[in-house]
Amino acid sequence: MQIDFMAWLIILIALWTYPIICYFILRLTTKKPKRRKYIFITCIIASILTALSLLTNISTTFPPLDWLLLTSLYFLSCLVVWWTQFQQNKVVKILGVVFMFVVFGLGYFSATAGILGIGLVIEQYETDREIWLGNGLIYKENSLGNAISDYRGKEVEVYKTFSWLPIIEWRINDKSYYNVITYLNPLTVDYKPNEHKIYLSATMQWGKDKKIVNWSDTLNLNSKTKK
């Protein structure tokens, strides 16, 4: 299992430190309501943008930044939970304690006993191979399945980015191949800009007789390919 260490570290640090950081943020802004308000607004905006990016398959071309933005959802949750403990209403405080056990409990469990699960999740979303094709197109490969899975394959994605803002990308095509050949081999990628197509292929020896097996497929960039 190959895990991106930076992504794993970002998630782990967030789970361990965000509950503590949020507590001190609220405590230090008890007498500074305007500053606390700005902090909440900033966190809400960041969380909304992150949620929208997940729904629309928009991301950045710098994966660590994507993982950091993803943790903003947990940061906001921690902030809201601690906020309830700074209120006068007893019902709000009691409900806050309940949610505190749930949010913080799941977070610390994931960062300790569930640390392997974090690694498995990261593995499923990390890119194994990335090729910048030109014309603002980015080709990505990610293996499907692992040592404990009952399937093997590969997912390929094609993203588009702005030439004047190459930090933002959005997915325009994706397809999954549940085939041992695609799982075991990096695919040969042949981009034909005039045809608006990407030709994929792979070759390997198979069986005791070392028979040559060929595989190929085409991605049409003018239309989204269904999985």
LODODO-24605 format. One record per residue: x, y, z of N, C-alpha, C, O, CB in turn. Coordinates in pm, whole numbers, plus 50000, padded with zeros to 5 digits. Glycine has a CB too. Example, Ala and Ser with C-alpha at 12.3 -4.5 7.8 and 13.67 -1.06 7.14 Angstrom:
residues 2
513194943150780512304955050780513204967050780514244966850846511314955350905/512854977550708513674989450714512905000350787513415011450804514084994050572/
end
This chain:
residues 227
500844988150000500005000050000500885012450000501735014050087499055000050121/500675021349902501435033749893500555045249941499465047449887501945036149749/501035052450041500275063350098501085076150086502275076250115499895060550245/500445086850043501115099750037501355104650180500405107450253500285110049955/502625105550218502965109050356502475122950393502005125050505504465108150377/502575132550300502145146150329500645146650357500215153250451502505155350212/499855139750275498405139550295498065133050429497215137950504497705132050180/498725121950459498515114850585498855123850703498135123950803499355101950589/499955131350693500395140050802499415151550823499125155250936501795145450774/498915157350713497965168350722496695164050795496215170950884497615173650582/496155152450756494935147350819495185144150967494375147451053494435134850746/496305137950994496625133951131496785146151222496265146451333497905125351133/497515156251176497705168351255496375175551279496135180751388498695177851184/495525175651177494225182151191493385175151298492785181851383493475182051057/493345161951295492545154451392493065156351535492275156551630492535139651357/494365157651551494955158951684494885173351737494645175351856496385154351681/495085183151652495245196851700494035205951686493905215351765496365202951630/493155203651591492045212851568491155214651691490755226051720491215208051453/490815204051766489995206151886490675215551986490005223752049489695192751953/491975214452001492715222952096492805237152043492585246752118494125217252122/493135238751916493265251951855491955259651863491935271451897493725250751708/490855252851831489545259451832489145264051972488545274651988488475250051776/489485256052072489185260052209489895273052244489275282252298489585248952308/491175274152214491925286052248491515298052165491565309452211493405283552231/491095295552040490595306651957489375313052022489275325252030490255301651816/488435304752067487215309952128487485316152265486895326252302486185298852142/488375310152338488715315452471489385329052460489085338052539489625305652546/490275330652365491005343252349490165354252284490535365952288492245340952267/489035350452224488165360552160486855362552237485895367852183487855356452015/486845358252362485635359652444485175374252452483985377152445485875354252585/486115383152466485805397452477486045404852345486115417152342486635403752587/486175397152238486395403152106485405397152007485795389651918487875400952057/484125400452022483065394551939483235396751788482915387951708481745400051980/483745408551750483925411251607484985402151546484805396951436484315425851585/486075400251618487125391451569486635377051562486945369751467488365392351659/485875373051662485315359451662484365357851544484335347351480484585356351795/483575368251517482635367751405483375366051273482955358151189481785380451402/484465373451254485255372351131485855358251116485925352951005486385382951130/486265352551227486825339051223485765329051178486035320451094487395335051361/484555330351235483475321351197483105323051050482915313150978482235323751285/483015335451005482655338050864483695332150770483355325950670482505353350839/484975334050803486055328650720485975313450713486125307550606487425333050775/485745307050829485665292350832484455287150756484525276950688485615287450977/483335294350767482125290150696482315291250545481935282250470480915298750740/482925302250501483175304050358484115293150305483875287250200483785318050331/485185290550381486145280150340485455266450333485735258650242487335279650437/484575263650428483885250650429482895249550313482765238950252483145248750563/482195260450284481245260350172481975258350040481535250449956480435273450168/483075265450021483855263849898484405249649886484425243949776485005273949895/484835243949998485335230149996484235220349960484455211249880485935226550132/483055222150019481925213249989481515214349842481235204249777480725216650078/481495226549790481145228549649482185222249557481835216449454481015243549617/483455223249594484505217349512484385202149508484665195849405485885221349564/483965196149619483765181649623482595177449534482645167149467483525176849767/481555185649533480375182449453480585184749304479975178049221479195190749501/481465194149270481685197749129482995192349072483325195148957481655212749114/483745184749152485025179049108486035189749067486795188048972484785169648991/486015200749140487005211249121488045210049232487685208149348486335225549121/489305211049197490365209749297491525218749257491415226649164490825195149310/492625217549329493835224949293494855215249235494725203049251494415232549417/495855220549170496905212049113498005209249216499045203549182497515218748989/497765213249340498705210749450497995202249555497335207849642499255224149512/498115188949549497355179849637497405183249786496365182549851497855166149618/498575186849844498575190149988497585201350022496985201150130499965194350032/497415211049930496465221849954495035216449954494205221050033496625232849848/494745206849867493415200649864493095193949997492005195550051493335190349750/494065186350049493855179550178493705189750291492905187650382495015169950209/494455200550286494355210850389492985217450385492375219850490495465221450370/492495220550266491165226450252490085216850301489085221050359490905230350106/490295204050276489315194050321489175194150473488075192050526489725180150272/490275196450543490215196550690489465208650743489155209150862491625196350747/489175218550658488425230350704487035226450753486465233150839488315240750591/486485215650698485175210950742485245206150887484335208750966484675199550651/486315199250922486505194551059486805206251151486345206451266487635184151066/487565215951103487885227851183486605235251221486445239351336488835237051106/485715237151126484455243951153483615236151253482985241951341483665246251024/483605222851240482855214451333483385216151476482605217351570482915199651291/484695216151490485315217951622484995231651679484735233051798486835216151613/485005241751593484725255351636483285256651687483045262751791484965265251519/482345250751614480935251451654480705243951784479985248751872480025245751543/481305232151798481145224251920481655231752042480985232252146481875210851907/482835237752030483375245352143482575258052168482445262252283484845248852118/482025264152066481205276252080480035273952173479655282952249480705280951943/479445262152169478305259152256478675260052404477815262852488477745245252225/479935257652436480355257852577480625271852628480885273852746481605249452594/480545281752539480735295652579479395303052581479355315352588481705302652484/478285295352575476955301252578476335299752717476735291152795476065294752472/475355308252746474695307952876473575297652882473245292652990474155321552909/472995294652768471885285152763472365271052798473265265652733471225285252622/471755265152902472185252052949471875240952847472645231352833471525248753082/470745242352778470375232252677471415231852566471815221152520468975235252619/471835243852522472865244652418474155238252467474825231052392473125259452378/474505240752591475735235052646475665219852653476635213052620475995240752785/474535214652696474375200052708474445193552570475125183452552473045196552776/473745199452473473795194152337475215194952282475675186052210472825201852244/475905205752318477285207252274478195196452330479085191652260477805220752314/477975192752455478785182052516478555168852444479495161252420478435180552666/477305166252408476985153852335477705153552201478355143752166475455152552313/477595164552126478265165251997479785165352012480515160751924477815177651920/480255170652124481685170752150482235156552159483275153352102481985178352278/481515148052231481935134152243481935127152107482805118952077481035126652341/480925130552025480825124251893481935129051800482665120951743479455127151831/482055142451785483025148251692484455145451734485255140251656482815163351681/484775148851859486135146751907486455131951924487585127651900486345153952039/485455124351965485675109951982486025103151851486965095151845484445103452042/485255106351746485545100451615486895105251562487645097651501484435103951514/487195118151587488445123651540489655117051604490585113051534488495138451565/489635115751736490775109851805490855094751785491935088851785490705112951954/489695088451767489715074051736490365071751600491165062551584488285068151739/489995080151502490575078851368492075081451369492825075451292489885088351270/492525090551458493935094251463494765084351545495985085751553494085108251521/494115074651606494845064651687494555050551636495275045251552494455065851837/493485044651687493155030951649492755029851502492955019451439492025025651736/492195040551448491755040151308492725045951209492345049551098490475047151295/493995046951250494975053351164495185045751032495485051750929496305054651237/495025032451037495145024550914494005027850818494205028150696495145009450945/492825030350873491695034150789491925047150717491525048750602490445035050872/492585056650785492915069450721493825066950602493645072750495493605079150821/494795058150622495715054950514495005048950395495325052150280496785045550562/494025040050420493285033750311492445043950235492345043250113492385022650366/491855053350307491055063750242491935072550156491595075550041490315072150347/493075076750210493995085150134494475078050008494595084049901495195089250221/494755065150023495255057249910494255057349794494655057749678495535042849953/492965056949826491935056549722491805069649646491315069849533490605052949783/492245080649706492065093649643493365100149596493345110849536491385102849739/494495093649624495765099149580496105094549437495835083149400496875095049676/496685103349361497045100449222498375092849216499365097049276497135113349140/498385081649142499615073849126500525079649018501745078649025499285059349093/499905085648919500675090448804499965102448743498735102548730500855079248697/500735112548706500155124748650500985129448532502215130048538500075135848757/500285132748423500955137448301500265150248253499055150448232500935126448190/501045160748236500505173048177500625171648025501725170947970501275186048229/499465171347959499415168447816499565180847728499855179647609498115161547783/499385192447785499375204647703497945209147682497005201647707500075202347568/497765221247635496435227047614495635227547744494405227347742495665219047509/496335228147857495645228847986495045215848033494215215748124494585238947979/495455204647972494915191548009495895183948099497105184048076494595183347882/495345177448200496145169448293495555155448301494365153748329496195176048434/496375145648275495955131548280496425125448411497575127248452496525123548157/495525118048478495865111948607495435097248609494425093448552495205119648723/496255089248678495955074948697495935071948846496715077448924497005065948624/495015063048884494965058549022494555043849023493545040248964493985067149105/495325035549091495025021249098493775018849181493565025349284496215013449156/492955009549138491755005649210491994992149276492424982649211490515005049115/491704991449406491924978849478493254978849549494134986949520491844967149382/493394969549643494644967949717494784953449760494104944649706494684977449841/495654950949855495964937249895494764929849951494704917549944497064937149997/493794937250009492644930650071491374932049988490294927950031492404936250211/491484937649870490314939549783490094927149696491024919649666490484952049695/488834925249655488514914149566488404918849421487824911849338487204907449611/488944930549390488924935749254490244943049229490924947449322487704945249231/490594944249103491804951249062491474959548937490694955348852492984941249035/492084970948929491824979048811492514992448819493454994348897490344980948791/492045001748738492655015048735491605025348696490765022948610493855015548636/491665036748762490815047948727491665058648660492735062148710490085053648852/491195063648548491895074448479490985086748477489765085648461492305070248334/491595098248494490855110748495491575120948409492805120748397490675115948640/490805129748350491385140748272490835153748329489625155748339491045139248118/491755162548366491395175448423491775186748327492685185348245492075177548559/491065197748340491345209648263491735220848357491185222048466490125213748177/492695229148317493115240348398493285252648312493395251648190494415237148473/493315264248375493535276748303495025278948282495825276448372492895288648378/495395283748165496805286748140497275298448226498445299248263497035289747992/496335307748257496665319448336496445317248486496795325848567495845331248290/495855305748523495645302348664495795287148680494815280248705494235307248713/497005282048665497225267548664497065260748800497295248748811498575264748613/496665268148903496485262049034495105255749048494885247249134496695272549144/494155260048961492785254748965492585244748853493005247048740491745266148954/491935233548884491625223348784490215217948807489705218448919492655211848787/489595212848700488285206548713488245194348622488825194448513487135216548678/487555184148666487545171548592486575172348475485425176548490487165160048685/487045168048358486205168148238485925154048188485045152048104486855176348129/486665144248237486455130548191487035120848292488075123548352487085128248050/486385109748312486925099248398486345085748360485215084748310486645102348546/487125075448384486685061948350487445051748434488635053448461486875059248199/486755041248473487385030648553487475017848472486545014048400486585028148684/488615011148483488854998548413489154987748517490164988448587490024999948310/488284977848526488504966848619489134955248543488484945648503487174962348688/490444956848524491194947748439492584946048499493224955948536491264952848292/493064933648509494364931048569495484937748491496464942348549494614916048578/495334938248358496374944448275496544959148311497674963948324496024943048125/495444966248327495534980448361496064982248503496734992148532494164987148347/495774972748591496214973848731497734972048744498394978848822495494963548817/498254962748666499664959148679500614967748597501824967348617499854944848640/500064975648504500934983148413500554997848404499375001148401500894976948275/501555006648398501255020648365500795021248220501385014748133502515029948388/499755028848194499185029148059499985038347968500505048648011497725033548064/500065034247842500675042947741499625053247701498495049747666501175034647616/499995065947707499045076847683499455084347556500565089347545498995086647804/498525084847462498775091647335497675101947312496555098447276498835081447216/497995114647334497015125447321497035130947179498075134847128497295136647423/495845131247116495675136546982494835149346989493605148646985495015125946888/495485160947000494725173447017493785176446901492705182046923495675184947033/494165172846780493285175546665492015167246668490975171446617494035172946535/492085155446730490925146646739490175148446871489075143146888491345132246723/490775155646965490205157247099489995143747166488955141047227488875164947093/491005135347151490925121947208492255117947272493325122947236490535111747101/492165108947368493345103047431493275088047411492305081547451493435106847583/494305082547349494355068147324495205061447433496355065147456494935065147182/494615051647498495285044347605495565030047561494775024047489494435044547735/496705024747606497025010947571497985005047673498655012247747497645010147429/498024991847676498934984747766499184970947708498334965147641498354983747911/500384965747735500774952447687501494945047799502284950947872501684953447560/501204931947812501904924147913501904909347874501104904947791501254926048051/502804901947933502834887447914501924880948017501884885048133504294881947924/501204870647973500204864648061500254849348051500404843747942498794869848026/500114842948166500044828348168501404821548161502444828048147499224823548055/501384808448172502614800648172503334801348038504554800248031502314786248207/502544803047932503154803447798503624817547760504074819747648502164798347694/503504826947855503964840747832503314847047708503974853947630505474841047817/502034844547693501314850047579501184865247593500894870447701499924843447567/501404872247481501304886747481499834890847475499104887047383502084892747361/499404898647574498024903447580498024918647561498774925747627497334899447715/497184923347472497084937647445495764943347496494734936547495497234940347294/495804955447539494584962347587494624976647537495694982747528494484961947745/493464982047503493414995947458492025001847479491034994647490493804996947309/491975015047485490705022147497490925036547455492065041147443490135021247643/489825043647433489915057547389489035066347476487885062947506489505058847241/489575077747517488815087647591488465099147498489355105447440489595092747715/487185101747484486715112747400486575125147488485735125347578485355109147330/487355135247463487355147147547486195156547520485995166347592488635154547528/485415153547416484255162047385483025157947465482025165147466483935161547237/483095146547530481955141847610482475134047729483525127647721480985133047526/481735134547838482145127647961481875112847945480775108947905481395133348084/482855104547976482715090147967482145084648095482605088248203484035083547935/481165076148084480585070048203481475058748253482145052048175479165064748173/481475056948386482265046348446481635032848416482165022548459482395048448596/
end
